[in-house]
């Protein structure tokens, strides 16, 4: 076995998200290396983010994921609570945080103007 769970890749973590007892664990935080939402102007990475949004955002909404933490970039960003690219009432969407704070001098690209 390669150690890669194909079911996890096909429907990432749905079994785990379904099993969360919100009475014991009122906050659900999901992590990944790459961000779903970032305003950094990198076309290739933007496409990856769009694919991640298509694969994950519905799950995050369905199972009420509170926060998504990611890295990949070397500068900090955070969004409002987001659903389908729009800011929504706090508690009804996921807050996306890019925590890649070290190495900021490596980032030379511009930022895209998003409302979130």
Residue pairs with C-beta under 8 A, 6 or more apart in sequence:
7 15
11 59
12 55
12 56
12 59
13 30
13 59
14 59
14 63
17 28
17 59
17 62
17 63
17 65
18 63
20 28
20 63
22 28
22 64
27 66
27 67
28 63
28 64
28 65
28 66
28 67
29 65
29 66
29 67
29 68
29 69
30 56
30 60
30 65
30 67
30 68
30 69
31 68
31 69
31 70
32 52
32 68
32 69
32 70
33 70
33 71
33 72
34 45
34 48
34 49
34 52
34 70
34 71
34 72
35 49
35 52
35 68
35 70
35 71
35 72
35 73
35 77
35 96
35 98
36 49
36 52
36 53
36 56
36 57
36 68
36 70
36 96
37 49
37 53
37 79
37 82
37 85
37 96
37 114
37 116
38 45
38 46
38 49
38 72
38 73
38 77
38 98
39 77
39 111
39 112
39 113
39 114
40 73
40 75
40 77
40 107
40 109
40 111
40 112
41 109
41 110
41 111
41 112
42 109
45 72
46 112
53 85
57 83
57 84
57 94
59 65
60 68
60 94
61 83
61 93
61 94
65 94
66 94
66 95
67 94
67 95
67 96
67 97
68 94
68 95
68 96
68 97
69 97
69 99
70 96
70 97
70 98
70 99
70 100
71 98
71 99
71 100
72 98
72 100
73 98
73 100
73 107
74 100
74 101
74 102
74 103
74 104
74 105
74 106
74 107
75 98
75 100
75 101
75 104
75 107
76 97
76 98
76 99
76 100
76 101
77 96
77 97
77 98
78 95
78 96
78 97
78 98
79 87
79 95
79 96
79 97
79 116
80 87
80 88
80 90
80 93
80 95
80 116
81 87
81 88
81 89
81 90
81 91
81 92
81 93
81 94
81 95
82 88
82 93
82 94
82 95
82 96
82 116
83 92
83 93
83 94
85 114
85 116
86 115
86 116
87 93
87 115
87 116
96 116
